[in-house]
């Protein structure tokens, strides 16, 4: 594992972040759509992806786990149970997936609510500024849990200020 602390090779994603949270089953459905959307960005080639453990809420870093593929992303979210089981055990640590060139970044996690009565999940999808309008149009039409659109700078500053929680 390699620690990434504002590493020039893996900078904080630039652009806009579209995110949501809620009931595990509804978020799972949104994540399945996001995975299909990511796959549609590569009509000719299969993208090389990277898997991260995203610790932004803890100490502003991302731990690069390994190379992965779109197929493995689909496996990680194949069912709501898979989504829950693939979420890191550490509190507030997200799974993150990115193209090696970082034109987008998807982070998500599933967990019990604070009362341990309902399974909930959250996601955030960062898109490059040049794809903002087309991404927003597609996501607004298809995502049932979409709660916000923010600049990536605002989104990550809110994480650092403790304003973003699952």
C-alpha positions in Angstrom: 0.0 0.0 0.0 1.2 3.5 -0.8 0.1 6.6 1.1 -1.1 9.5 -1.0 -1.0 12.9 0.7 -1.7 15.5 -1.9 0.6 13.5 -4.2 0.9 15.1 -7.7 0.0 11.8 -9.3 -3.3 11.5 -7.3 -4.5 15.0 -6.6 -7.8 15.8 -5.0 -10.3 15.4 -7.8 -11.1 18.6 -9.6 -14.5 19.6 -10.9 -17.9 19.0 -9.4 -19.1 16.4 -6.9 -22.5 14.8 -7.2 -23.5 12.9 -4.1 -26.2 11.3 -2.1 -27.1 9.1 0.8 -30.0 7.2 2.2 -31.4 3.7 2.5 -28.9 1.0 1.5 -31.1 -0.4 -1.3 -31.7 2.9 -2.9 -28.1 4.0 -2.8 -27.1 0.6 -4.1 -29.3 1.2 -7.1 -27.7 4.6 -7.7 -24.2 3.0 -7.5 -25.1 0.4 -10.1 -26.2 3.2 -12.4 -23.0 5.1 -11.7 -20.9 2.0 -12.5 -22.8 1.7 -15.8 -22.2 5.4 -16.5 -18.5 5.0 -15.8 -18.4 2.0 -18.2 -20.2 4.1 -20.9 -17.3 6.6 -20.8 -15.1 4.0 -22.4 -16.9 2.7 -25.6 -13.7 1.5 -27.2 -11.3 0.4 -24.4 -11.5 -1.1 -21.0 -10.2 1.5 -18.5 -7.4 0.8 -16.0 -8.8 1.7 -12.6 -7.2 2.2 -9.2 -8.8 1.1 -5.9 -8.4 3.4 -2.8 -9.3 3.3 0.8 -10.4 6.9 1.1 -9.6 8.3 4.6 -10.4 12.0 3.9 -12.7 12.2 6.9 -9.8 11.0 9.2 -6.6 12.6 8.0 -7.0 13.8 4.4 -5.4 10.9 2.7 -6.1 8.2 0.2 -4.4 4.8 0.5 -3.8 3.3 -2.9 -4.7 -0.3 -2.6 -4.1 -1.8 -6.1 -5.0 -1.9 -9.7 -8.5 -3.0 -10.4 -11.0 -3.1 -13.2 -14.6 -2.0 -14.1 -15.5 -5.7 -13.6 -14.3 -5.6 -10.0 -16.2 -2.4 -9.4 -19.4 -4.2 -10.5 -18.5 -7.1 -8.2 -18.0 -4.8 -5.2 -21.5 -3.5 -5.6 -23.2 -6.6 -7.1 -25.7 -6.8 -4.3 -26.5 -4.6 -1.3 -24.8 -7.3 0.9 -21.7 -7.1 -1.3 -21.7 -3.3 -0.9 -21.8 -3.6 2.9 -19.2 -6.4 3.0 -16.8 -4.5 0.8 -17.0 -1.4 2.9 -13.9 -1.0 5.0 -14.5 -1.7 8.7 -13.0 1.5 9.9 -15.6 4.2 10.6 -16.0 6.8 7.8 -13.5 5.1 5.5 -14.9 5.0 1.9 -13.9 2.8 -1.0 -12.7 4.9 -3.9 -12.4 4.1 -7.6 -10.7 6.2 -10.2 -9.4 6.0 -13.7 -5.6 6.2 -13.6 -5.8 9.6 -15.3 -8.2 10.8 -12.7 -11.0 12.4 -14.9 -13.5 11.1 -12.4 -13.6 9.6 -8.9 -16.3 7.5 -7.2 -16.3 7.0 -3.4 -18.9 5.1 -1.4 -19.5 3.2 1.8 -22.4 1.4 3.6 -22.9 1.1 7.3 -25.5 1.0 10.1 -27.1 4.3 11.0 -26.1 5.7 14.5 -28.9 3.8 16.2 -27.9 0.5 14.6 -31.5 0.1 13.2 -31.2 0.8 9.5 -28.5 0.0 6.9 -27.6 3.2 5.1 -25.0 4.2 2.4 -23.5 7.2 0.8 -21.7 8.0 -2.4 -19.9 10.9 -4.1 -19.0 11.1 -7.8 -16.5 13.7 -8.9 -16.6 14.7 -12.5 -14.1 16.8 -14.4 -15.3 20.4 -15.1 -15.5 19.9 -18.9 -18.1 17.1 -18.4 -20.2 18.9 -15.7 -23.2 19.7 -17.8 -23.6 16.4 -19.5 -22.9 14.5 -16.2 -25.4 16.6 -14.3 -28.1 16.0 -16.9 -27.6 12.2 -16.9 -27.3 11.9 -13.1 -30.3 14.1 -12.2 -32.5 12.0 -14.4 -31.4 8.6 -13.1 -30.2 8.9 -9.4 -32.9 8.6 -6.8 -30.7 9.5 -3.8 -28.9 12.5 -5.4 -28.8 15.1 -2.7 -26.2 17.7 -3.9 -23.9 19.1 -6.5 -20.8 21.0 -5.2 -17.5 22.1 -6.4 -14.9 19.6 -5.4 -13.1 22.3 -3.4 -16.2 23.0 -1.3 -16.9 19.2 -0.9 -13.5 18.4 0.4 -13.4 21.5 2.6 -16.7 20.4 4.2 -15.2 17.0 4.9 -12.2 18.6 6.5 -14.5 20.8 8.6 -16.5 17.7 9.7 -19.6 18.7 7.9 -19.9 15.6 5.7 -21.1 12.3 7.3 -22.7 9.2 6.2 
